[in-house]
Amino acid sequence: SLEAPPETAPASNRPWPWLWSDPLTWANLTNSTRNPLNTISTKGTGLEVVRTLVRGQAWERDVPSDGDSVWIPWYADVLWDRNASLRVNRIVVEGTLMVNASDMDLTANVIELKGGKLVVAQLDARGNVVGEYNHSCQITLAPNFDYNPRDDGGIPLSTTGMKILPATLGVYGELKIRGRKVSHAWVRLSETAYAGNLSIVLDT
């Protein structure tokens, strides 16, 4: 099991890391005024700023399910611990999402590492990369744009101000993926492939 490094442990006495399948991981996030996926009204300046929730995330369950948008805040280290497939709208990672000892089959319209980390590898008890990921990880980016309060002409904006098109992995943080070695990175064609072909023949 993973144990919490002192510098990243949450303020509460909850075990580290937080689990994707644990409802406590997502408690109070869908209606947070800090959630970049929510619509927030801001009044005042300086220390007198008042942030009011106008529109939050409406989930059917207490953990992310198909069609939801997901925010991992800056203080959260979340461990993916489910093997079932999941199709979400958007994922914004300001903290850390770790994929260590479970299969991942994730489809998303947009994944944005907004200063956060996505790590797919074998990890030690403190979350450090120590080896190759020995499971199956499939991340599919599918264009199916939905509402986002940070829109600019229908295109979401990242924290850097760059436009993020649907079906995009926006890395404005850190992406670490360490997979298993394969015997062949490429092979030659046995027959010429022409435009419009529905199949190709490889040289085995």
N, C-alpha and C positions, 0 to 999 in steps of 0.2 A: 504494500500500500504506500501511498504518497504521504509525506509528512510536511508540515508547513515550515518554510524558511522564515525566520523571525522578521525579515524586512518586508515580506509580502503577506503576512498573516492578517486576516481581517480583524477589526477591532473587537468583534464579538468572540465568544468561545467556540464558535462553530469549527468543525474539522476543516482542514485545508487539504486539497483544493475543493472548491464548490463543485458539485456534480450537476451535469446538464439535466439529469432526470429528477433532481430534487426540487420540489416546488419552492423551498426556501431560497434557492438561488435566484429566483425571478420575483420574489415578493417585493411589492411596491415599485417595481421598475416600469411597468406598463403605464403608470400614471405619474411618473416622476417628472418634475419640471426641468430636470437635467438631461432627460432622454432626448437625443437629437432627432428622433423619429416622431416626437410629439409636436403639436402646435402649442406654442407658449406665448402668452401676452406679457410684455415687460413694461413696467412703468417706473419712473424715477431714475435717478442717476447716483453713481457712487455707492455709498453704504445704504442709501435709501431705496435701492432697487427692489421692486416687488414682482415676483414671477408667478403668473397664474396659468394653470393648465386650461387650455381651450379645447384641445382634442388629444386624447391618449390612444393607446393601442387597445383594441378590443379583442381579447383572446377568448376562445371557447373553453380552454382548459387552463390549469395552473402551471403548465409547462408548455414550451413552444410546440405547436402542431402545424399541420399543413396550412399554408396561406398566411401564417403570422410573420411579423417583422420582429427582429430580435436585436436588443442592445445589450452588450456586455460592458459595464461601466469600468472606469479606470482603476478602481480598487479591487476588481474581481478577477480571480484566476479560475477559469471554468474548465473542467475536465469532461470531454465527450465520453459518455459511458453507455451509449445505446447502440444497438446493432441494427435496429429497424431503419428503413429509409425515411427521409424527411424532405419535404419540399416547402421552402419558405419564400417569402417575398424579398426581404432585405435583411442582411446581418451587418451591424455596425459594431466593430470591436475596438474599444478604447483600452480594455484590459488585456487579458490573455485567454485564448482558446487553445487547449491542448488536446491532441489526439494521440493516445499512447497505446492502450491495450484493448481497444475495441475497433470493430469494423466501422467505416463511415460511408454512407451513401447519402450524400447531401446535394440537393438541387436548390439553387437560389437565383433570383433575378440579378441581385447585386450583392457582392461581399466587399465591404469597405473596412480596411484596417486603418482606423482613424487614430493613428498614434499607437495602436495596440499591436498584439502579436498573434499570429497563427502558427502553431508548432505541430508538425506531424512527424513523430520520431519515437524511438525508444527513450524513455525518460527515467531518471533516477528519482529517489524519494523527495528531492528538492526541486524537481521540474527541470533539471539540466539534461541536455541531449547527450546520451551516452552510446547510442547505437542506431541501427537501422530499424525502421518501422516494419513489423513482421505481420501485419494484418492487411486487409483490403480497404483502400481509401479511394472513393470516387466522388469527386466534386464536379457537378455539372452547372454551368452558367446558362440559364434559359431566359430569353427576352420575354418578359410579360409585365410591362411597367405598371405600377400601381401608385396610388397617392403617396406623396412625401412632402412634408411641410417645408423642406429646403429646396423646393423646385426652382428652376430658372428656365422658363420656356419649355417645361416638360422634362427637363433633364436634371437629375439630382446633382447637388454640389457637394464636393468633398470639403474637408477641413482646410485644404490648401487653396480652395477657390477654383480648382480645376473641375471641369464638367465630367461626370461619370455616366457613360451610356449604359443602357440595360445590357445584361449579359456580360458584366465586367467584374473582374477582381481588382479593386483599387488598393494598391499597396502604398499607403502613406504611413506605414509603421514598419513592422518586421515580419517577414515570411520565412520560416524554416521548414524544409521538407527533406527528410533523409530516408530514401526508400532502399529496398533490396537491390543488390547488384543483379544484372541480367547477363545472359551469355552473349546476346547479340543486340546491339543498339540499332542496327539496320541490316537489310538484306537486299540483294539484287533482284531485279525483275527477270523472270524467265522469258516473258513475252512483252513486247511493246504495249504500253497502255495508251489508249487514245481517248480524246475528249468524248464523254458520253458513255463510256464503258461502265457497266454496273459491277464488274468484278475485275480483279487483277490476278496474275499468276506469278508466284514468287519462286525464286531459285532456291530449292532446299538442298 
